[in-house]
Amino acid sequence: GLLTPEQEAGDPDRFRTHLLHVPDDGAYSLVAAVWRPGQRTPIHDHIAWCVVGVHRGVEHEIRYRLVDDHLVEDGHTVGAHGSVTVLTPPGDIHAVVNDSDVVAVSLHVYGADLRERRTSVRRCYPMPVR
């Protein structure tokens, strides 16, 4: 009952986000992210700090570090229902994948006003991973 069915709705083609709340002063944004089975984010980093709590399902995070002109995998975490993690730029390069067979939903609190920008992504990294 925490989220409405519309706020947990996914997209058949890609992961989806729903902006849930931004206070009048824009101090933070609360976002629900929804991944259907097999969906993933691009490799990316963020414009601001973020706290992520897995609300439903399981999310697999793959962390990277930039070395010259390529990325190197720098660790993996599996966030199950109820787990919480923190991202702090710079150096928060990662991708999230739902490699389970059920929908995954997480709640994200970003330290930025996303009303106009609509995304917390600073940069995507379409470079080779070694």
C-alpha positions, 0 to 999 in steps of 0.5 A: 500500500505504500505506492499506487499501482500507477507508481509501480507501473513499468514500461515494456521497453525499459526501466521506468521512473516516477517522480513522487515528491519534491518539497517546495524548496527543491531540497530533494526529490523522491522517485520510484524506479521500476524494472521489469525482469531483464531490464537494466539501466545504462552505465551512469553516474549522478548529479547528486547524492542518493539513498536507495531502498529496495521496496519490492523484488531484487536489484543487482548493482554493478559498480565501475571505475573509470581508467583512462578511456575504459571502465573496469568493474569494481564490485557487485551488490545484490539489493533484496527487499528492505536493503538500503544503499547510498551513492555519493558522486563523484565516483558513483558509476554503476548500472542496475539490472533486474536479473530476476523473474519478478518486477523490482521497485526501489525508492530513491531520494536524490539531493536535487530538484528533479522537477524540470530535469526529470533525471538524476543522471549526470552522464552515461558511459558508452565506453568499453568495459575491461 
